[in-house]
């Protein structure tokens, strides 16, 4: 039988030719206590009965607790959390196929709110790889998440600009020479931690540092209301999205911009879209409410 050292030697030999690239299986970090002075972060992933954040139910919560020090560098994986929740109706076949979770796996399970609260207590930030999805679900079922700062490891970093094929976890892992065969929620949390713990290619800072730099900066949401229909393509090119008002938000086009870009975007709307001086609805967004339903 070939030993792991021999296999690694073969992998290095292949890579040394310049004609091959070898992906190594991600091995989750072993838990260890946080060091004095470290801050605590949580990486969270949920599986649900569907995509409707107002009606569908959570069937699994997975979390990885990690410690990070000055320079926003991961020091240790501290602990993990995983729990199932039986929904009110049987799981649809497409959800079983997508998540790998069956009715038998969730039968009789309930997520203990006290255990969940104890796990996230003291966390400085909650990170999800699709925070606009995960945050809305967990806040609906466990309001304690509303008082936490949130960041999104998928959208708060411009991965393509950094040379990655995209923001999906398999692309990011491959960019660091890794892969993970499983795609359960806890596996994805471990994968996200490893990605954030590593230096950005060609830079002397971690992906976590870049993520938290963005999360700490306020952004502004601008609503472009009562825009003529024929101007919609101009807004789409500037990455505006449409809200139909069904969720209580203004029925309008909207975009999120950094503070430094706020005045320029307001000036653009006045000059090119409204063609007059007009009050434009906008508000500041911080990590306390970003990705939530409270905007």
N, C-alpha and C positions, 0 to 999 in steps of 0.2 A: 504493500500500500504506500502511495506517495505521501510524504509528510507535508504539513502546512508550510514548513520552511522551504522544502523543495518546490512546492507549487509557487510560492512567492518568488523564488529565484527564477523560475520559468517565466513568470509574469514580467519581472523586471527585464529579463533578456528580450522578450518580445517587444516591450516598450522601448528598449534601447535601440532597436533597429529603426525606429521612426515610422515603421509601416503598420504598427498595431497599437491599439489602445485597449487596456484591460480594465474592466470594471470589477471592483471588489465588493463583496456583500457587506452591507452595513451591519455592524455588530453594535447593538444598543449599549450605551455606557452603563457601568455598574453604579448603583446608588451610593452616595457618600454625603456626609453632613456638610452643610454650608459653612464657609469659613467666616470668622468674625469680621463684621463690616460689610459682608456681601449683601446685595439686594436679591430679592426673590422674584422670579418670573414664572408664569404658567403658560404652557402651550396646550391649547384645547382643541378638540375635534368632536363633533357630534354626528351621529347617524339618525335619520328621521324617516317618518313614513311618507314624506313627500317634500316638495319645494315651497309650499305655502307656509310662510313663517307665522301666519295668524291662525291657521287651522290645523296643520299637521302636527304630529307628536314626535317627541324625542324618544328614540329606542335605545340609544347608547351614548354615554358620555365617557370620553377618555381624556386624561390630562397627564402631562409631564411637568413636574416642578423642578426648576433649575436655579442655581445661584450664579450671579454674575458680579464682577468686581469693577474697579475703575477702568475706564476705557471701554466699558460695556463688553467685556470678554467673559464668556462662560467659564466658570470654574468647576462646577460639579452638577451632575444630575442628582437631585435630592430625593425624589420620591415619584411614584406613579399612582394613578387612580383610573379605574375602569369599572363601569357598572352598566347593567342593562335595565331597561324599563319596558314593561309589557304595555302596549298600546290598547286602546279601547276596541279596536277592530283587528282582524287578521291582517298580516302583512301582504301587500300586493306582490305578485310574482316578480315584477320588475324591480321592486325594492329588495327582495331576497337576492336576486341576481346581482344587483348593483353593490349591495353592502356585504353579502355573504352571511347575513343574519337571518335566522329562521324563526318561526313561531315557537318552536321547541326551545330555542336558546333564550328567548325573553319571557317565556311562560313563568308566571308567579313572581317576577322580579319587579322591584320598585327602587328607584334611586333615593337613597336616604339623604334628605336635605341637610341634616345636621352634619353628616359625614362630608358631604360636598362643601358645606360652608367652612368646616374645619380645615379642609385641604387648601382652599384658596385664601384662607385668612392670612393676612400679612403680605400678600402678593403685591408687588409694585406695578405690575403690568400683566395683562392677559393678551396672549398672541394667538391668533388663529390664521390658518392659511386661506380662509375665505371669511373674514370677520364680518362682512356685511350679511352673511348667511347665519353663521354660528351665533353671533351676539344676539340677534333678534330672537332666536329660539331660546337660548338659555335665560335671557332676561325675562321672557314671558313666563317661564316655569319657575325660575329662581331669581327674584328681583335683586338679590345681593350683588349680582354681576353688574347692575346699573351704576354702582358706586366705584367701579374699577376703571382704570385707564386701559384702553385697548389699542392694539396695533395689528395690522394685517401683513403677514409675511409674503402674501401673493401680490398685493397692489401697492404697498408702501415702498417697495423697491422696484426700480425699473430694471428688471432682470435682463431684458433683451439688450438694453444699452450697455450692460456689463458683459455681454458676449454669450449669454446663455440662450438656448433655443426657445425658451418661454418660461412661464412662471409655474407650470405644473411640476409637482414634486419629482417625477421621474426625470424630467429635463434637468432640474437643479442638481439632483444626485449625480446624474451622469456627468455634469459639468465638473463635479468634484471627484470623478472617478469611482463612483459608488452606485449601487443598486440595492433595492430591497424587494424581495420576492412577494411578501405579504402586503395587503392593502387594507388591513383593518385599521380602525381609528387610532389605537395606541401605537401601531407600527408607524403610521403617518406622523404622529407626534414626535416619536424618536427621530424620524427622518428630518423633520423640520428643525429640531434641536441641533442636529449635526450640521445642517446647512448654515444655520445662524452662528454656530460656534466657530466656523472656519473663516479665514481671511478671504476677502474678496480678491479674485485673481488680479494680480498686478497692483494691489494696494496693501497698505499696512494697517488696515482696520477690518474688523469683522463685519459680516453681514448683519449681525445683531446691532452693532454700533450704528450702521447706516439706517437700519429700521427704526431705532429709537430716536435718532436725530430727527427723522421725519415725523414720528409720532409726537414728539415734544413741541413741534411747531404748530401754531394755529393755522387753520385753513379757513376759507370763507366760501359759503354756498351762496351762489347768485341765482335768483329766479328771474328768467326772462318771460314775463307774463304778457298776454295779449299781443303776441307776435303774429304778423301776417303769414298766412300759410306758405306763400311762395318764398319766404325767407328761411324756411326750416333747413334747407340744405346748407346754408351758410353756417347755421348753428351746429349742425352735425359735424361739419368739418372742424369746428373748434371744440369738439368732444362734448357738446351739450347732449343731455338725455331728456327724454320726455316723461313727465309724470301726469297720469290721467286724473289725479286728485282723489282716487278711490281710497287711498290710505290716510286721508285727512290733510295731506300736504297741498300746497298751491297747485292748481292745474296749469302747468306751464313747462317750459324748457328750463333746465337747471344745469349748473356746472360747479365744481369745486376747484378753487384756485388757491395758491399760496398767497400769504399776506403781501409779498412784494409785487404780485401780479394783480392785486385787487383793483387799484385805480386804473390801470391800463385796460382791464376787461370792462369796467364800468364805462370808461370813455369810448371803447369800441361799440358797446351796445347803444350808447346815446348817439354816436356819429353815424354808424352803419345800419343799425336795426331800427331804432325809433326815429332817428334823424331830427331829434329835438332834445332839449334838456328835460329830463324826467327823473323822478325818484324811482330807484330800482331796489326791489326787495332783496336784502342780503343779510347774512348773519355769520358771526364767528363760530367756528367749530373747534373743539379741543378733543383730546383723547378720551375725555370723560363721556362725551356723547357721540363721537364719530362712530359710524356704522350702526347706530341704534335707530329705533323708531321714533325718537324724540325730536328729530330735526324737522 
